[in-house]
């Protein structure tokens, strides 16, 4: 199972390298089902992996001039604050047992996996749907909408440990008027900083972290990014994105079913 888990880590990187996002949504399920890591701890591990892998992609996009640092700052700061608050105070304060509904017990790990399954379904639908190029009529920055969306992304990132690229990229295109390539590069920069800061929020409360495992897992994911970046010359993301979306959809359904029938 661990070998399959490391192969799946390469898929995370491939997705980030080929289509600029989507892969991080698989990190927590891979850690939970392949490596049998507790869902709460898996969110911390996921933030670490997403932060490192996103940094590799961000550096690549920076060299190509696809990172808008002004927008990254405007979007990133509220998101960073939200992530840190979630990891430092909100998550530790959440009780393990939440409620009972008949024979079904809703615990903190179960809630995390349920929210994660819903996010996977939402992300998969956005990848499967064929979208025409987004046209932005108003070239002015919508700071208020950008900050609100940033806070929402930060809360989600802090809660379930995903990078949130599937939310960040549309926000940067719609509210910051960025071209798609710059939106992807800027999104990776925001994901890098916010994810790694989220890990710091956990480290400060002495959460157990196996750095040796995380570095090995991240190495496979980064290898996937390098391979994916190379394959972009030969593979059309318009065909790959829906296919990956169907895979995420099936994974989301699997996570939802297995979580509910426990």
C-alpha positions, 0 to 999 in steps of 0.5 A, a space after each residue: 500500500 505504501 508503494 501505491 501511496 508514493 506512486 499516487 504522490 507522483 500523480 499529485 505533482 503531475 496534476 500541478 505540473 500539467 494543469 496548475 492545480 487539482 492534485 493537492 485535493 488528493 493529498 489527504 485521502 492518499 495519506 489516510 487510505 494508503 498510509 493509515 494516517 489519522 485525518 487530523 494529522 493528515 491535514 498538517 502533513 498535507 499542508 507541508 506537502 502542498 507547500 513544498 510542491 507548490 513552491 517548486 511550481 511557483 519557482 518555475 512560473 516565476 522564471 517565466 514571469 507568471 507571478 504577480 507579486 502585488 496580487 499575491 500580496 493582496 490575496 495572500 495576506 488575508 488568506 495567511 491570517 485565516 490559515 494561521 488562526 484556523 491551525 493555531 486556535 480553531 482546530 485545537 479547540 474543536 472537540 473530538 466528539 461533535 454529535 450523535 445521529 442515531 447510530 452515526 457518530 460525528 467526530 472531528 476526523 469524520 467531519 474533516 473527511 466529509 468536508 473533504 469529500 464535498 470539496 473533492 466533488 466540487 473540484 471535480 465538477 469544475 474540472 470536468 465542465 468544459 469552460 470557454 475562455 473567461 472574459 473579464 470586462 472590468 479591468 479594475 481590481 475588485 479588492 473587496 471581493 478578492 479579500 473576501 474570497 481570500 479569507 474563504 480560501 484561508 479558512 478552507 485551507 486551514 480546516 482541511 489542509 488543501 491548497 485551494 488552487 481550484 478556488 484561488 485561480 478563478 478568483 484571480 481571473 475574475 476579481 484581479 483580471 489576471 490571464 490564466 497563466 499568471 493566475 496559475 503562477 500567482 496561485 502557486 505562490 499563495 499556496 506555498 506561503 499559506 500552506 507552510 504558515 499553516 504548518 507553523 501553526 501546528 508546530 507551535 502547538 507541538 503537533 507530532 510531525 514525521 519530517 523524514 516521511 514528509 520529505 520523502 513523500 514530497 520528493 515524489 510529488 515534486 518529481 511529478 511536478 517536474 515530469 508534468 511541466 515537461 509533458 505540457 509540451 506534448 499533452 493538451 491540458 484541455 483533454 487531461 483536465 476533464 479526465 483527471 476531474 473524473 478521477 477526483 470525482 470517483 475518489 470523492 464518492 469513495 471517500 464519502 461512502 467509506 466515511 458514512 458507512 464506518 
